[in-house]
Amino acid sequence: MFRICQPFELPQTCCYDESEWRSLRKGLSIAVPYESIDPGNFATNISGGSRFNYSLLWVILWSNLIAIFLQTMSAKLGIATGKNLAEMCAKVFGRRTNWFFWVIAEIGAMATDLAEFLGGALGINLLFHLPMWLSCLMTGLLTLLICYMEKYGQKIVEAVITVLVAVISVSYVVEIFLSNPDWGQVAFHTVVPELPNTDAVFIAVGMLGATVMPHVIYLHSELVQCRCKDFSEEGKKHHLKMEKIDIALAMNIAFFVNAAMLIISAAVFFSHNMTIDTMEDAHRSLEPMLGSLSSGAFGIALLASGLSSSAVGTIAGQTIMKGFVGLSIPVQLRRIITMLPALIIILIGINPMNALIWSQIALSFILPVPIIQMIFIAGKKEYMGNFTNSGKVHKIGVLIATVVIVLNIVLIFQNFIGI
């Protein structure tokens, strides 16, 4: 039996006793990195912008709104029950069903880990011109170092992750003003849905998977439990109110960064009839058009996104495994295991950008599972009490799950069956 190891276990007494806004700041520092700013977003957004101009901006907006809705429900479930979603599944469903859920969730976690390691490795490769296999190993070591810092306190890890996310945001502020996009087209395509062709469906599904990540639904219901000492009804309501503000702020930052990726790609690559097939192409092509500052910012942002999301992914992996089947493994062993797929892809010569896009599509196919689990549990008064989903919220959740499933089916028919 594996020993239980909770590298990011959070204390049950923290936050609101000092200041609710300090709690908000603390929550935001954890929430922003895992709320949809990872290397998978780089691949799908850059590909979407270079191939379809600004047409898919609306996908980022609606994916962001869906993520806000689902993260709020996840937070509510965690606050109301005192358990994370995986733990509630273990309580509600049978053991065989939970083993099945765990396998599906772990496939999603592997796809996420793959994107994180490939992104971090690509960032190191672009910045320092090291071989990809060596860059991947360095990414793994840096991730372990960030996780090891938790030994000196959770605030240290939060500070490191916050700095990394700030680097991503600043990098894209620099790039978006250098790229001089058509802001009229940006505004139009943000609100007007358009899918230029069947290939756009492929990228749109990848964008959805990259923004509304399955493991984050499990993780958020775990993280919210650390922030409140007051477990009364009013205390929980206040906690949920602060979480809603936290989620809105975090996702607005994530929306800006993701939209900026696509806007820059459209303004720089599509406008010059350039199809970007690799991250190296994107990095090289930015320099002559926008200058070395932008090219360097791209590499730094890619590395920062890989490291921040990889560190936070460690928490999600432990939450999923322990919650569903009661197992947990040392973080070092888990990181080594999850690094292997990225190394294999690099060694056999698969295009990392294509691998990143496919990993996000895999997440989209897995996404309905945690959504349905959460809708089912959050609709039961016996578990949620006064926090039970209203009929309206339940219907919106069912609609979201249906839309995701339909998009996945359309993708299968269009790209795999050829209908």
C-alpha positions as CSV (number, residue, x, y, z in Angstrom):
1,M,0.0,0.0,0.0
2,F,1.3,3.4,-0.9
3,R,1.9,5.7,2.1
4,I,-0.3,8.8,2.3
5,C,1.5,11.9,1.3
6,Q,-0.3,15.2,1.0
7,P,2.3,17.6,-0.2
8,F,-0.1,20.5,-0.3
9,E,-2.3,19.6,2.6
10,L,-3.9,22.8,3.8
11,P,-4.7,23.5,7.5
12,Q,-8.3,23.7,8.6
13,T,-7.8,27.1,10.3
14,C,-6.9,30.0,8.2
15,C,-7.9,33.2,6.5
16,Y,-11.1,34.9,7.3
17,D,-10.3,35.5,11.0
18,E,-7.8,38.2,10.0
19,S,-9.3,39.9,7.0
20,E,-11.7,38.7,4.2
21,W,-9.7,40.6,1.7
22,R,-6.5,38.9,2.8
23,S,-8.3,35.7,2.3
24,L,-9.3,36.8,-1.2
25,R,-5.7,37.7,-2.1
26,K,-4.5,34.3,-0.7
27,G,-7.2,32.5,-2.6
28,L,-6.5,34.4,-5.8
29,S,-2.8,33.5,-5.6
30,I,-3.8,29.8,-5.7
31,A,-6.7,30.1,-8.0
32,V,-5.2,32.0,-10.9
33,P,-2.6,29.5,-12.1
34,Y,-4.9,26.5,-12.3
35,E,-7.7,28.5,-13.8
36,S,-6.8,28.0,-17.3
37,I,-3.4,29.4,-18.0
38,D,-1.2,26.5,-19.0
39,P,0.8,25.3,-22.1
40,G,-2.3,23.7,-23.6
41,N,-3.8,27.2,-23.9
42,F,-0.7,28.3,-25.7
43,A,-1.1,25.6,-28.3
44,T,-4.8,25.9,-29.0
45,N,-4.9,29.7,-28.9
46,I,-1.9,30.2,-31.1
47,S,-3.2,27.6,-33.6
48,G,-6.7,29.1,-33.5
49,G,-5.4,32.6,-34.1
50,S,-2.9,31.7,-36.9
51,R,-5.5,29.6,-38.8
52,F,-8.8,31.3,-38.2
53,N,-7.9,34.9,-37.4
54,Y,-10.1,36.3,-34.6
55,S,-13.0,34.0,-35.4
56,L,-12.7,31.8,-32.3
57,L,-12.5,34.5,-29.6
58,W,-16.1,33.8,-28.7
59,V,-15.0,30.2,-27.8
60,I,-12.6,31.6,-25.2
61,L,-15.4,33.9,-23.8
62,W,-17.9,31.1,-23.4
63,S,-15.4,28.6,-22.1
64,N,-14.5,31.2,-19.5
65,L,-18.2,31.7,-18.5
66,I,-18.6,27.9,-18.3
67,A,-15.5,27.6,-16.1
68,I,-16.8,30.4,-13.8
69,F,-20.2,28.5,-13.4
70,L,-18.5,25.1,-12.8
71,Q,-15.9,26.4,-10.4
72,T,-18.6,28.2,-8.4
73,M,-20.5,25.0,-8.1
74,S,-17.4,23.1,-7.1
75,A,-16.6,25.7,-4.4
76,K,-20.2,25.4,-3.1
77,L,-20.0,21.6,-3.0
78,G,-16.7,21.8,-1.0
79,I,-18.0,24.4,1.4
80,A,-21.4,22.7,2.0
81,T,-20.2,19.2,2.5
82,G,-16.7,19.7,3.9
83,K,-15.4,17.2,1.4
84,N,-14.0,17.5,-2.1
85,L,-15.8,16.1,-5.1
86,A,-13.8,12.9,-5.3
87,E,-14.4,12.2,-1.7
88,M,-18.1,12.8,-2.1
89,C,-18.2,10.4,-5.1
90,A,-16.6,7.8,-2.8
91,K,-19.4,8.4,-0.4
92,V,-22.3,8.4,-2.9
93,F,-21.3,5.8,-5.5
94,G,-20.2,2.2,-5.2
95,R,-16.5,1.1,-5.1
96,R,-16.4,-0.3,-8.6
97,T,-17.9,2.9,-10.0
98,N,-15.4,5.0,-8.1
99,W,-12.5,2.9,-9.5
100,F,-13.9,3.6,-12.9
101,F,-14.2,7.4,-12.1
102,W,-10.6,7.3,-10.8
103,V,-9.2,5.8,-14.0
104,I,-11.0,8.4,-16.1
105,A,-9.8,11.2,-13.8
106,E,-6.2,9.9,-13.9
107,I,-6.3,9.8,-17.7
108,G,-7.3,13.5,-17.6
109,A,-4.5,14.2,-15.0
110,M,-2.0,12.5,-17.3
111,A,-3.1,14.6,-20.3
112,T,-2.7,17.7,-18.1
113,D,0.7,16.6,-16.9
114,L,1.8,16.0,-20.4
115,A,0.9,19.5,-21.5
116,E,2.6,21.0,-18.4
117,F,5.9,19.2,-18.9
118,L,5.9,19.8,-22.7
119,G,5.2,23.5,-22.2
120,G,7.9,23.9,-19.6
121,A,10.4,22.0,-21.6
122,L,9.6,24.1,-24.7
123,G,10.0,27.3,-22.7
124,I,13.5,26.2,-21.6
125,N,14.4,25.0,-25.1
126,L,13.4,28.3,-26.7
127,L,15.1,30.4,-24.1
128,F,18.4,28.5,-23.6
129,H,18.6,26.3,-26.8
130,L,19.0,23.1,-24.8
131,P,18.0,19.7,-26.2
132,M,14.3,19.0,-25.6
133,W,15.0,15.8,-23.5
134,L,17.3,17.8,-21.2
135,S,14.7,20.6,-21.1
136,C,12.1,18.2,-20.0
137,L,14.3,16.8,-17.2
138,M,15.0,20.3,-16.0
139,T,11.3,21.1,-16.0
140,G,10.7,18.1,-13.8
141,L,13.5,19.2,-11.4
142,L,12.2,22.7,-11.2
143,T,8.7,21.5,-10.5
144,L,9.9,19.2,-7.7
145,L,11.8,22.2,-6.2
146,I,8.6,24.3,-6.2
147,C,6.8,21.5,-4.5
148,Y,9.6,21.0,-2.0
149,M,9.3,24.6,-1.0
150,E,5.9,23.7,0.6
151,K,8.1,22.3,3.4
152,Y,8.8,25.9,4.4
153,G,5.2,26.9,4.4
154,Q,2.2,27.1,1.9
155,K,2.7,30.9,1.5
156,I,6.1,30.2,-0.1
157,V,4.5,28.0,-2.8
158,E,1.7,30.5,-3.3
159,A,4.3,33.4,-3.7
160,V,6.3,31.4,-6.3
161,I,3.1,30.5,-8.3
162,T,1.8,34.0,-8.1
163,V,5.1,35.4,-9.5
164,L,5.0,32.9,-12.4
165,V,1.5,33.9,-13.3
166,A,2.4,37.5,-13.1
167,V,5.2,36.9,-15.5
168,I,2.8,35.3,-18.0
169,S,0.4,38.3,-17.7
170,V,3.1,40.9,-18.1
171,S,4.6,39.0,-21.1
172,Y,1.3,39.2,-22.9
173,V,0.6,42.8,-22.0
174,V,4.0,43.6,-23.7
175,E,3.1,41.4,-26.8
176,I,-0.5,42.6,-27.3
177,F,0.5,46.2,-27.6
178,L,3.4,45.4,-29.9
179,S,1.2,43.4,-32.2
180,N,-1.3,46.3,-32.9
181,P,-4.4,44.1,-33.5
182,D,-7.6,45.2,-35.2
183,W,-9.7,46.0,-32.1
184,G,-12.9,46.3,-34.1
185,Q,-12.6,42.7,-35.3
186,V,-11.6,41.7,-31.8
187,A,-14.8,43.1,-30.3
188,F,-17.0,41.7,-33.1
189,H,-15.7,38.1,-32.9
190,T,-15.7,38.1,-29.1
191,V,-19.5,38.3,-29.1
192,V,-20.5,36.8,-32.5
193,P,-20.1,33.0,-32.8
194,E,-18.5,31.6,-35.9
195,L,-16.9,28.3,-36.9
196,P,-15.2,28.9,-40.3
197,N,-14.9,25.1,-41.1
198,T,-14.7,21.7,-39.6
199,D,-11.1,22.2,-38.6
200,A,-12.3,25.1,-36.4
201,V,-14.4,22.6,-34.4
202,F,-11.3,20.6,-33.7
203,I,-9.5,23.7,-32.3
204,A,-12.6,25.0,-30.5
205,V,-13.0,21.7,-28.6
206,G,-9.3,21.9,-27.7
207,M,-9.8,25.4,-26.4
208,L,-12.8,24.3,-24.3
209,G,-10.7,21.4,-22.8
210,A,-7.8,23.8,-22.1
211,T,-10.0,26.3,-20.3
212,V,-12.5,24.1,-18.4
213,M,-10.1,21.5,-17.1
214,P,-11.6,18.4,-15.4
215,H,-9.0,18.1,-12.6
216,V,-9.6,21.7,-11.6
217,I,-13.2,20.8,-10.8
218,Y,-12.0,18.2,-8.3
219,L,-9.2,20.5,-7.0
220,H,-11.3,23.6,-6.3
221,S,-13.7,21.7,-4.0
222,E,-10.6,20.7,-2.0
223,L,-8.9,24.1,-1.8
224,V,-11.9,26.0,-0.5
225,Q,-12.0,24.0,2.7
226,C,-8.9,25.7,4.2
227,R,-10.2,29.2,4.3
228,C,-12.8,29.5,6.9
229,K,-13.0,28.8,10.7
230,D,-16.7,29.6,10.9
231,F,-18.7,26.5,9.9
232,S,-22.1,27.9,10.8
233,E,-24.6,28.5,8.1
234,E,-23.8,32.2,7.9
235,G,-20.1,31.5,7.9
236,K,-20.5,29.2,4.9
237,K,-22.6,31.7,3.0
238,H,-20.0,34.4,3.6
239,H,-17.3,32.0,2.5
240,L,-19.1,31.2,-0.7
241,K,-19.6,34.9,-1.4
242,M,-15.9,35.5,-1.1
243,E,-15.2,32.5,-3.3
244,K,-17.4,33.9,-6.0
245,I,-15.4,37.1,-6.1
246,D,-12.2,35.1,-6.1
247,I,-13.3,33.0,-9.0
248,A,-14.6,36.1,-11.0
249,L,-11.2,37.9,-10.6
250,A,-9.2,34.8,-11.4
251,M,-11.1,33.9,-14.5
252,N,-11.1,37.5,-15.8
253,I,-7.3,37.4,-15.6
254,A,-7.3,34.0,-17.3
255,F,-9.7,35.3,-20.0
256,F,-7.4,38.3,-20.7
257,V,-4.3,36.1,-21.1
258,N,-6.0,33.5,-23.2
259,A,-7.7,36.1,-25.5
260,A,-4.3,37.9,-25.8
261,M,-2.7,34.7,-27.0
262,L,-5.2,34.3,-29.8
263,I,-5.3,38.0,-30.7
264,I,-1.5,38.3,-31.0
265,S,-1.4,35.1,-33.1
266,A,-4.1,36.5,-35.4
267,A,-2.5,39.9,-35.6
268,V,1.0,38.6,-36.3
269,F,0.6,35.3,-38.0
270,F,-2.8,35.2,-39.8
271,S,-2.3,38.8,-41.2
272,H,1.0,37.6,-42.8
273,N,-0.5,34.4,-44.1
274,M,1.7,32.3,-41.8
275,T,0.4,29.0,-40.5
276,I,2.1,28.1,-37.2
277,D,2.7,24.4,-36.7
278,T,5.3,24.4,-33.9
279,M,6.1,26.5,-30.9
280,E,9.5,27.1,-32.4
281,D,7.8,28.7,-35.4
282,A,5.8,31.0,-33.2
283,H,8.9,32.0,-31.2
284,R,11.1,32.6,-34.3
285,S,8.4,34.4,-36.2
286,L,7.6,36.9,-33.4
287,E,11.2,38.3,-33.3
288,P,11.5,39.8,-36.8
289,M,8.0,41.3,-36.6
290,L,7.7,42.4,-33.0
291,G,11.4,42.4,-31.8
292,S,13.5,40.3,-29.5
293,L,11.6,41.6,-26.5
294,S,8.4,40.0,-27.6
295,S,10.1,36.7,-28.6
296,G,11.8,36.5,-25.2
297,A,8.5,37.3,-23.4
298,F,6.9,34.4,-25.3
299,G,9.5,31.9,-24.1
300,I,9.4,33.2,-20.5
301,A,5.6,33.0,-20.5
302,L,5.6,29.5,-21.8
303,L,8.1,28.3,-19.2
304,A,6.2,30.1,-16.4
305,S,2.9,28.6,-17.4
306,G,4.4,25.1,-17.5
307,L,6.0,25.4,-14.1
308,S,3.0,27.0,-12.3
309,S,0.4,24.6,-13.7
310,S,2.7,21.6,-13.1
311,A,3.1,22.6,-9.4
312,V,-0.6,23.0,-9.0
313,G,-1.3,19.8,-10.9
314,T,0.5,18.0,-8.1
315,I,-2.3,18.9,-5.7
316,A,-5.0,17.8,-8.1
317,G,-3.4,14.4,-8.7
318,Q,-3.2,13.7,-5.0
319,T,-6.8,14.9,-4.5
320,I,-8.1,12.7,-7.2
321,M,-6.3,9.5,-6.1
322,K,-6.9,9.8,-2.4
323,G,-10.5,11.0,-2.8
324,F,-11.7,8.2,-5.1
325,V,-9.8,5.1,-4.0
326,G,-8.0,6.2,-0.8
327,L,-4.5,6.0,-2.2
328,S,-1.7,8.5,-2.3
329,I,1.9,8.4,-3.4
330,P,4.9,10.5,-2.7
331,V,5.0,13.6,-4.9
332,Q,8.5,12.9,-6.1
333,L,7.4,9.5,-7.5
334,R,4.3,10.9,-9.1
335,R,6.3,13.6,-10.8
336,I,8.7,11.1,-12.2
337,I,5.9,8.8,-13.5
338,T,4.0,11.7,-15.1
339,M,7.2,13.0,-16.8
340,L,7.7,9.8,-18.8
341,P,5.0,10.4,-21.4
342,A,6.5,13.8,-22.3
343,L,9.9,12.3,-22.5
344,I,8.6,9.5,-24.8
345,I,6.9,12.0,-27.1
346,I,10.1,14.1,-27.3
347,L,12.4,11.0,-27.9
348,I,10.2,9.5,-30.7
349,G,9.9,12.9,-32.5
350,I,6.2,13.8,-32.2
351,N,5.5,17.5,-32.7
352,P,5.0,18.9,-29.2
353,M,2.5,21.5,-30.3
354,N,0.3,18.7,-31.9
355,A,0.7,16.7,-28.7
356,L,-0.4,19.7,-26.7
357,I,-3.6,20.2,-28.8
358,W,-4.5,16.5,-28.6
359,S,-4.0,16.5,-24.8
360,Q,-6.6,19.4,-24.5
361,I,-9.0,17.6,-26.7
362,A,-8.7,14.5,-24.4
363,L,-9.6,16.8,-21.5
364,S,-12.7,17.9,-23.4
365,F,-13.8,14.3,-23.8
366,I,-13.3,13.6,-20.0
367,L,-14.9,16.9,-18.9
368,P,-18.6,15.6,-18.9
369,V,-17.7,13.0,-16.2
370,P,-16.9,15.5,-13.3
371,I,-19.7,17.8,-14.5
372,I,-22.3,15.1,-14.2
373,Q,-20.9,13.9,-10.9
374,M,-21.1,17.4,-9.5
375,I,-24.5,18.1,-10.8
376,F,-25.9,14.9,-9.3
377,I,-24.4,15.4,-5.9
378,A,-25.0,19.2,-5.7
379,G,-28.7,18.5,-6.5
380,K,-29.2,16.3,-3.4
381,K,-30.4,18.1,-0.3
382,E,-29.2,15.3,1.9
383,Y,-25.6,16.2,1.1
384,M,-25.9,19.9,0.3
385,G,-28.5,21.1,2.8
386,N,-29.5,24.7,2.2
387,F,-26.8,24.9,-0.5
388,T,-28.6,22.5,-2.8
389,N,-28.7,23.6,-6.4
390,S,-31.8,25.4,-7.5
391,G,-33.8,24.1,-10.4
392,K,-32.4,26.9,-12.6
393,V,-28.8,26.1,-11.7
394,H,-29.4,22.4,-12.2
395,K,-30.8,23.1,-15.7
396,I,-27.8,25.3,-16.7
397,G,-25.5,22.5,-15.5
398,V,-27.3,19.9,-17.6
399,L,-27.2,22.2,-20.6
400,I,-23.4,22.7,-20.2
401,A,-22.8,19.0,-19.9
402,T,-25.0,18.4,-23.0
403,V,-23.2,21.1,-25.1
404,V,-19.8,19.6,-24.2
405,I,-21.0,16.0,-25.1
406,V,-22.5,17.2,-28.4
407,L,-19.4,19.1,-29.4
408,N,-17.3,16.0,-28.7
409,I,-19.7,13.8,-30.8
410,V,-19.6,16.4,-33.6
411,L,-15.8,16.3,-33.5
412,I,-15.8,12.5,-33.6
413,F,-18.1,12.4,-36.7
414,Q,-16.3,15.2,-38.5
415,N,-12.7,14.2,-37.9
416,F,-12.6,10.5,-37.2
417,I,-15.6,9.0,-39.0
418,G,-15.6,11.5,-41.8
419,I,-19.3,12.4,-41.9
